[in-house]
Amino acid sequence: MPLAKRNFRHMICGILLLALVPLAPAHATGVTLNNIRFYNYPDYTRVVLDLSRPLQIREKVLPGKEVTRLYFDLTPCRMGPDFPREKIPEIPIETGNLKRVRLGRRNADTLRVVFDFFKIGRYRQFYLRGPDRIVFDIYQQPGQVAAIPTLPETTDGGYSLARQLGLGVHHIIVDPGHGGKDPGTANPQLKLNEKSIVLDIARRLKLLLCGKAGFKVTLTRDTDRYISLEERTAIANSHKADLFISIHLNAAPNKKARGVETYYLSFTTDPWATQVAAQENAVSTKSIGELKSLIEKIMQNAKVTESKALAARVQQNLSDTLRKTHKTVANLGVKKAPFYVLAGAEMPAVLVEASFLSNKDEARLLNTAAYRDQIAQGLYQGLLDYIHSLGKVEPGPEHAQSSPSRYSRP
């Protein structure tokens, strides 16, 4: 092709591209801040920034005589159309060391977020997806800014830190999955939904743990109400709980899929584990893949070792209990996956998929009180088995106590 003709074609293409640019929205590559939420607990405050898309930040600390400021810029970012107007420009918190959160516009495409502290203590910051959000856990003890210390996982078959220190179990958090506006999976034919069944199982498990063994037990919810994933482990952390168990029901496109499986937090490339995590996280597989950096940080903590051990004991006892009367219930084993509900826990934590609601036979079983009671019995035996493996004896009925599941929410 002659050079003049090629140049002419290139010029025409360039003009067409320039003409098309104004058709794209001006904020197509920007991010919106849709809300700032906070949850107050005895030992720390959790602040959550809801974003429309992922956004990296780098926080800075500005010391002062009366107020210390932690601040960071969101850029490119603008206010979302539904951001609560009453939260602009200042959100008073007045709890522990945190005085307030302030929000201002630094320039046309940058929002600055400022945390004002009476005296700054340690904090941690991490990202979650689906929806995209930045989470700050702000601890109330005074001191210099520091990340939460992590401990290496044992890889040589040695004892984890919990076992080396002889740590026992006194307070257990039982988390019935979903709730409120989030029904979880469902079986329309039998008019069953996950949120109701797992709440019933959780209540039965609580009775066993309190009545027979005398543990202190807290349900993250004891009614049909919605609790965000990040709030569930925040409840556990605020109570300084020793164990966290989240109860769910499974579903699969293959209606013949059946059985029980138990998960602990880790990154995985297993397609089925990724699919289950996506279902419980309500995000796409691609978003789960982007969790890798977060999971790798979490994997540095010694709790992963104990979470894996807890998952093994719970899975074996649950499977054995159910298979005594229902031979068709398959033991699908212990698996690892990046579940958001486990990501913030500061204690051994597992997620149990206690049968398939998508399987007609297991759905019919789940519709009976007897089967739900068997699931609770299996989980109970698994927890006791794990606790005994620590070399500790459970508190006993004379120390039985339960903790209410009512929390103030903003």
C-alpha positions as CSV (number, residue, x, y, z in Angstrom):
1,M,0.0,0.0,0.0
2,P,1.5,3.4,-0.9
3,L,2.8,5.4,2.1
4,A,0.4,8.4,1.5
5,K,-2.6,6.0,1.6
6,R,-1.4,4.3,4.8
7,N,-0.9,7.7,6.5
8,F,-4.4,8.8,5.4
9,R,-6.0,5.7,6.9
10,H,-4.1,6.1,10.1
11,M,-5.3,9.8,10.3
12,I,-8.9,8.7,9.7
13,C,-8.7,6.0,12.4
14,G,-7.3,8.6,14.8
15,I,-10.1,11.0,14.1
16,L,-12.7,8.3,14.7
17,L,-11.1,7.3,18.0
18,L,-11.1,10.9,19.2
19,A,-14.7,11.3,18.2
20,L,-15.7,8.2,20.2
21,V,-13.9,9.3,23.5
22,P,-16.6,11.8,24.6
23,L,-19.2,9.0,24.4
24,A,-17.7,7.2,27.4
25,P,-18.8,8.4,30.8
26,A,-16.3,10.8,32.4
27,H,-16.2,8.7,35.6
28,A,-15.8,5.3,33.8
29,T,-12.4,4.7,35.3
30,G,-13.2,6.4,38.7
31,V,-14.4,4.9,41.9
32,T,-17.3,6.0,44.1
33,L,-17.4,6.0,47.9
34,N,-20.9,4.7,48.7
35,N,-20.9,4.6,52.5
36,I,-18.8,4.6,55.7
37,R,-20.0,2.2,58.3
38,F,-18.7,1.5,61.8
39,Y,-19.2,-1.1,64.5
40,N,-18.3,-0.6,68.1
41,Y,-17.1,-3.4,70.3
42,P,-15.5,-3.5,73.8
43,D,-11.9,-3.8,72.5
44,Y,-11.9,-2.2,69.1
45,T,-13.9,-0.4,66.4
46,R,-14.3,-1.7,62.9
47,V,-14.7,1.0,60.2
48,V,-15.8,-0.1,56.7
49,L,-15.6,2.0,53.5
50,D,-17.9,0.7,50.8
51,L,-16.6,1.4,47.3
52,S,-17.8,0.7,43.8
53,R,-14.5,-0.8,42.7
54,P,-11.2,-1.8,44.2
55,L,-8.9,1.0,45.2
56,Q,-5.4,0.9,46.7
57,I,-4.6,3.3,49.5
58,R,-1.5,4.2,51.6
59,E,-2.4,5.6,55.0
60,K,-0.2,8.1,56.9
61,V,-0.1,9.2,60.5
62,L,0.2,12.8,61.7
63,P,1.0,13.1,65.4
64,G,-0.5,16.0,67.4
65,K,-0.6,17.2,71.0
66,E,-4.4,16.7,71.5
67,V,-5.4,14.7,68.4
68,T,-3.5,12.2,66.3
69,R,-4.6,11.8,62.7
70,L,-4.5,8.8,60.5
71,Y,-5.4,9.8,56.9
72,F,-5.4,8.6,53.4
73,D,-6.6,9.6,49.9
74,L,-9.1,7.9,47.7
75,T,-8.2,8.7,44.1
76,P,-9.7,8.8,41.6
77,C,-12.8,8.8,43.7
78,R,-16.0,10.8,44.1
79,M,-19.0,10.6,46.4
80,G,-21.6,8.0,45.4
81,P,-25.1,9.3,44.6
82,D,-26.6,7.3,47.6
83,F,-24.0,8.3,50.2
84,P,-25.9,9.2,53.4
85,R,-25.9,13.0,53.5
86,E,-26.0,13.0,57.3
87,K,-22.5,11.5,57.3
88,I,-20.9,14.5,55.6
89,P,-18.4,15.9,56.4
90,E,-17.9,14.3,59.9
91,I,-19.0,11.0,61.5
92,P,-18.7,11.2,65.3
93,I,-17.7,7.9,66.8
94,E,-16.4,8.8,70.3
95,T,-15.4,5.2,71.3
96,G,-12.1,4.0,72.8
97,N,-9.3,6.0,71.2
98,L,-11.2,6.9,68.1
99,K,-12.9,10.3,68.2
100,R,-14.4,10.8,64.7
101,V,-14.0,10.1,61.0
102,R,-13.8,13.2,58.7
103,L,-14.3,13.3,55.0
104,G,-13.3,16.0,52.6
105,R,-12.5,16.7,49.0
106,R,-8.8,17.3,48.3
107,N,-9.3,18.1,44.6
108,A,-11.7,17.3,41.8
109,D,-11.0,13.6,41.8
110,T,-9.6,12.9,45.3
111,L,-11.4,12.3,48.6
112,R,-9.4,12.5,51.8
113,V,-10.5,10.3,54.8
114,V,-9.2,11.3,58.2
115,F,-9.4,9.3,61.5
116,D,-9.0,11.5,64.5
117,F,-7.7,9.7,67.6
118,F,-7.4,10.8,71.2
119,K,-4.4,8.5,71.3
120,I,-3.7,6.1,68.5
121,G,-3.2,2.4,69.2
122,R,-2.6,-0.5,66.9
123,Y,-4.7,-1.1,63.9
124,R,-4.9,-3.2,60.8
125,Q,-6.3,-2.6,57.4
126,F,-7.4,-5.1,54.7
127,Y,-9.6,-5.4,51.6
128,L,-12.6,-7.4,50.9
129,R,-14.6,-7.9,47.7
130,G,-18.2,-8.4,46.8
131,P,-19.0,-5.6,47.4
132,D,-15.6,-3.8,47.3
133,R,-14.6,-2.4,50.7
134,I,-11.7,-1.3,52.8
135,V,-11.8,-2.4,56.4
136,F,-10.0,-0.9,59.4
137,D,-9.9,-2.6,62.7
138,I,-8.9,0.0,65.3
139,Y,-7.8,-1.4,68.6
140,Q,-8.3,0.6,71.8
141,Q,-5.2,0.0,73.8
142,P,-2.7,2.9,73.6
143,G,0.7,2.6,72.0
144,Q,2.5,3.2,68.8
145,V,1.1,2.4,65.4
146,A,1.8,-1.2,64.7
147,A,0.5,-4.0,62.6
148,I,-1.2,-7.0,64.2
149,P,1.7,-9.4,64.9
150,T,1.6,-12.7,63.0
151,L,3.1,-16.0,63.9
152,P,4.5,-18.5,61.5
153,E,2.5,-21.7,60.8
154,T,4.3,-24.9,61.8
155,T,5.3,-27.0,58.8
156,D,7.5,-29.6,60.4
157,G,4.8,-31.5,62.3
158,G,5.5,-29.7,65.5
159,Y,3.0,-28.2,67.9
160,S,1.2,-24.9,67.1
161,L,1.5,-22.0,69.5
162,A,-1.9,-22.8,71.0
163,R,-0.7,-26.2,72.0
164,Q,2.7,-25.0,73.2
165,L,1.0,-22.6,75.5
166,G,-1.6,-25.1,76.7
167,L,-4.4,-22.8,75.7
168,G,-7.9,-24.1,76.4
169,V,-11.4,-23.3,75.1
170,H,-14.0,-21.4,77.1
171,H,-16.0,-19.2,74.7
172,I,-17.3,-20.5,71.3
173,I,-19.0,-18.4,68.6
174,V,-21.6,-20.3,66.5
175,D,-22.4,-18.4,63.3
176,P,-25.6,-19.4,61.4
177,G,-24.9,-18.3,57.8
178,H,-26.9,-15.7,55.9
179,G,-30.1,-14.2,57.4
180,G,-32.6,-11.4,56.7
181,K,-32.4,-10.2,53.2
182,D,-29.8,-12.9,52.4
183,P,-31.7,-16.3,52.4
184,G,-28.7,-18.3,51.1
185,T,-29.5,-21.3,48.9
186,A,-33.0,-22.6,48.7
187,N,-35.2,-25.6,47.7
188,P,-38.3,-24.2,46.1
189,Q,-40.0,-27.6,45.9
190,L,-40.0,-28.1,49.7
191,K,-40.1,-24.3,50.4
192,L,-36.9,-24.5,52.4
193,N,-34.2,-21.9,52.7
194,E,-30.7,-22.1,54.1
195,K,-30.9,-19.2,56.6
196,S,-33.8,-20.8,58.6
197,I,-32.3,-24.3,58.7
198,V,-28.8,-23.2,59.8
199,L,-30.3,-21.0,62.5
200,D,-32.2,-24.0,63.9
201,I,-29.1,-26.2,63.8
202,A,-27.1,-23.4,65.5
203,R,-29.6,-23.1,68.3
204,R,-29.5,-26.9,68.9
205,L,-25.7,-26.8,68.9
206,K,-25.7,-24.0,71.4
207,L,-28.0,-26.0,73.8
208,L,-25.6,-28.9,73.6
209,L,-22.5,-26.8,74.2
210,C,-24.0,-24.9,77.1
211,G,-26.1,-27.6,78.7
212,K,-23.8,-30.7,78.4
213,A,-20.4,-29.2,78.3
214,G,-20.8,-25.8,80.0
215,F,-19.1,-23.6,77.5
216,K,-20.0,-20.0,77.0
217,V,-21.6,-19.8,73.6
218,T,-22.6,-16.8,71.5
219,L,-24.7,-16.9,68.3
220,T,-23.8,-14.2,65.8
221,R,-27.6,-14.0,65.2
222,D,-30.5,-15.6,67.0
223,T,-33.2,-14.2,64.8
224,D,-33.8,-13.9,61.1
225,R,-31.7,-10.8,60.5
226,Y,-28.9,-9.8,58.1
227,I,-25.4,-9.5,59.4
228,S,-22.5,-8.5,57.1
229,L,-19.7,-11.0,56.6
230,E,-17.1,-8.7,58.2
231,E,-19.3,-8.1,61.2
232,R,-19.6,-11.8,62.1
233,T,-15.9,-12.3,62.9
234,A,-15.8,-8.8,64.5
235,I,-18.3,-10.2,67.0
236,A,-16.0,-13.2,67.7
237,N,-13.0,-11.0,68.0
238,S,-14.7,-8.5,70.4
239,H,-15.7,-11.4,72.7
240,K,-12.1,-12.8,72.6
241,A,-13.7,-16.1,71.6
242,D,-11.6,-19.2,71.4
243,L,-13.3,-20.9,68.5
244,F,-15.5,-19.8,65.6
245,I,-17.8,-22.2,63.6
246,S,-19.9,-21.0,60.7
247,I,-22.8,-23.3,59.6
248,H,-24.0,-23.4,56.0
249,L,-25.8,-25.6,53.5
250,N,-24.5,-26.6,50.2
251,A,-25.9,-26.4,46.6
252,A,-24.7,-27.7,43.3
253,P,-25.9,-27.7,39.6
254,N,-25.5,-31.5,39.8
255,K,-28.6,-32.4,41.8
256,K,-27.0,-35.8,42.7
257,A,-24.3,-34.1,44.7
258,R,-24.5,-35.0,48.4
259,G,-22.6,-35.1,51.6
260,V,-20.9,-32.9,54.2
261,E,-17.6,-30.9,54.0
262,T,-15.7,-28.6,56.3
263,Y,-13.5,-25.7,55.2
264,Y,-10.7,-23.7,56.8
265,L,-9.3,-20.4,55.4
266,S,-6.7,-20.6,52.7
267,F,-6.2,-19.9,49.0
268,T,-7.1,-22.7,46.6
269,T,-7.1,-23.5,43.0
270,D,-9.6,-26.4,43.4
271,P,-12.6,-25.6,41.1
272,W,-15.2,-27.0,43.5
273,A,-13.8,-25.2,46.6
274,T,-13.6,-22.0,44.6
275,Q,-17.2,-22.4,43.5
276,V,-18.5,-23.0,47.0
277,A,-16.5,-20.0,48.3
278,A,-18.0,-17.9,45.5
279,Q,-21.5,-19.0,46.4
280,E,-21.0,-18.1,50.1
281,N,-19.1,-14.9,49.3
282,A,-21.6,-13.9,46.6
283,V,-18.7,-12.8,44.3
284,S,-17.4,-14.0,41.0
285,T,-14.5,-16.5,40.7
286,K,-12.3,-13.7,39.4
287,S,-12.8,-11.7,42.5
288,I,-11.9,-14.7,44.7
289,G,-8.7,-15.0,42.7
290,E,-7.8,-11.4,43.6
291,L,-8.0,-12.4,47.3
292,K,-4.6,-14.2,47.0
293,S,-2.5,-11.4,48.6
294,L,-4.9,-11.2,51.5
295,I,-4.9,-14.9,52.0
296,E,-1.1,-15.1,51.9
297,K,-0.9,-12.6,54.7
298,I,-3.5,-14.5,56.8
299,M,-1.6,-17.8,56.1
300,Q,1.3,-16.4,58.1
301,N,-0.8,-16.6,61.3
302,A,-0.5,-19.6,63.6
303,K,-4.3,-19.9,63.8
304,V,-4.3,-21.6,60.3
305,T,-2.7,-24.6,61.8
306,E,-5.3,-25.0,64.5
307,S,-8.2,-24.2,62.0
308,K,-7.0,-27.1,59.9
309,A,-7.0,-29.4,63.0
310,L,-10.4,-28.1,64.1
311,A,-11.8,-28.7,60.6
312,A,-10.5,-32.3,60.6
313,R,-12.1,-33.2,63.9
314,V,-15.4,-31.5,63.1
315,Q,-15.6,-33.1,59.6
316,Q,-14.9,-36.6,60.9
317,N,-17.4,-36.5,63.8
318,L,-20.1,-34.9,61.7
319,S,-19.7,-37.5,59.0
320,D,-19.6,-40.4,61.4
321,T,-22.7,-39.2,63.3
322,L,-24.8,-38.8,60.2
323,R,-23.7,-42.0,58.5
324,K,-24.8,-44.1,61.5
325,T,-28.4,-43.8,60.3
326,H,-27.9,-42.3,56.8
327,K,-25.3,-44.4,54.9
328,T,-25.7,-42.3,51.7
329,V,-24.3,-39.1,53.3
330,A,-20.9,-38.8,51.8
331,N,-17.8,-37.6,53.7
332,L,-16.4,-35.0,51.3
333,G,-13.5,-34.2,53.5
334,V,-11.6,-31.1,54.7
335,K,-10.9,-28.4,52.2
336,K,-9.4,-25.0,52.1
337,A,-11.0,-21.9,50.4
338,P,-11.0,-18.1,50.7
339,F,-14.2,-17.5,52.7
340,Y,-14.7,-13.9,53.7
341,V,-16.6,-14.9,56.8
342,L,-13.4,-16.5,58.1
343,A,-10.9,-13.9,56.9
344,G,-11.1,-11.6,60.0
345,A,-11.2,-14.2,62.7
346,E,-8.4,-14.1,65.3
347,M,-9.1,-17.6,66.6
348,P,-9.3,-21.0,64.9
349,A,-12.3,-20.8,62.6
350,V,-14.1,-23.2,60.2
351,L,-17.0,-23.2,57.9
352,V,-19.2,-26.3,57.7
353,E,-21.4,-27.2,54.6
354,A,-23.8,-29.6,56.4
355,S,-25.5,-31.4,53.5
356,F,-26.9,-30.3,50.1
357,L,-30.2,-28.5,50.0
358,S,-30.1,-29.0,46.2
359,N,-30.2,-32.8,46.6
360,K,-33.8,-34.0,47.0
361,D,-33.0,-36.7,49.5
362,E,-30.8,-34.6,51.8
363,A,-33.3,-31.7,51.5
364,R,-36.1,-34.0,52.8
365,L,-33.8,-35.0,55.7
366,L,-33.0,-31.3,56.4
367,N,-36.7,-30.7,56.6
368,T,-36.8,-32.9,59.7
369,A,-36.0,-32.0,63.3
370,A,-34.3,-35.4,63.8
371,Y,-31.7,-34.8,61.1
372,R,-30.9,-31.3,62.2
373,D,-30.4,-32.6,65.7
374,Q,-28.0,-35.2,64.3
375,I,-26.0,-32.4,62.6
376,A,-25.8,-30.5,65.8
377,Q,-24.7,-33.6,67.6
378,G,-22.0,-34.2,65.1
379,L,-20.7,-30.7,65.3
380,Y,-20.8,-30.9,69.1
381,Q,-18.8,-34.1,69.1
382,G,-16.3,-32.6,66.7
383,L,-15.7,-29.5,68.8
384,L,-15.3,-31.6,71.9
385,D,-12.9,-33.9,70.1
386,Y,-10.8,-30.9,69.1
387,I,-10.8,-29.4,72.6
388,H,-9.7,-32.7,74.1
389,S,-6.9,-32.9,71.6
390,L,-5.6,-29.7,73.2
391,G,-5.2,-31.6,76.5
392,K,-8.0,-29.6,78.1
393,V,-11.2,-30.7,79.8
394,E,-14.4,-28.9,79.0
395,P,-15.7,-26.6,81.7
396,G,-18.7,-28.8,82.7
397,P,-22.4,-28.1,83.3
398,E,-21.8,-26.3,86.6
399,H,-20.1,-23.5,84.6
400,A,-22.7,-23.4,81.9
401,Q,-23.4,-20.0,80.6
402,S,-24.6,-18.4,77.3
403,S,-24.2,-15.0,75.9
404,P,-27.0,-13.1,74.2
405,S,-26.7,-12.4,70.5
406,R,-28.0,-8.8,70.5
407,Y,-25.5,-6.2,69.3
408,S,-26.0,-2.5,68.6
409,R,-25.5,-1.8,65.0
410,P,-25.2,1.6,63.3
